[in-house]
């Protein structure tokens, strides 16, 4: 039987997929994120996070523990500025254990085309100081620009902030390495995240995502990676501090 054009297209797509899989080495990672948010006032919001993650399938085997803290400031009705600091400990095979410090500075424009629909952009300059434990040469400095587009849509309730709300989310982020060491050993290229969240009440939120990340490994042997991450996130929002009562006039 002569194959139809439809069958030939399917075979061509399968060949492209298998070809990409043969040239890209991948892992499956499990990541947990706990976030604490303090909305200090109508302009300032402070954030702290803890994020352990580990490889559950694939090579190289590693584990990572991240803590970070930062602030976001509203400067326009449609624009926030942000600054975050990170400490990242990585335990990996092949004697490449590291301690990393990161500083992220950037801006997040956002829009709400409809009450249920939220759209956000983000542009960051990420500075990285990576200390390889076994080389004794001090930290390497690298930098990269990260550009992300995100959309979120409430499928239950009027918006995603109401108790009982269920929402879906998707974002895509690209990475632009800067400097001569930016592509050393390992660097990300593009990342896609999709998933959903549920708001238990106005203070507590749970989210579950699947992340697909393309990266490049230039240590030991050059290769492309195509990794999966299962990401579970829990967020607690603290109550805004009560402003002090004004003193009575003497």
Secondary structure, 3 states (H helix, E strand, C coil): CCCCHHHHHHHHHHHHHHHHHHHEECCEEEEEEEEEEEECCCCEEEEEEEEEEEEEECCCCEEEEEEEEEEEEEEECCEEEEEEEEEEEEEECCCCCEEEEEEEEEEEEEEEEECCEEEEEEEEEEEEEEEECCCCCCCEEEEEEEEEEEEEEEEECCCCCCCCCEEEEEEEEEEEEECCCCCCCEEEEEEEEEEEEEEEECCEEEEEEEEEEEEEECCCCCEEEEEEEEEEEEEEEECCCCCCCCCCCC
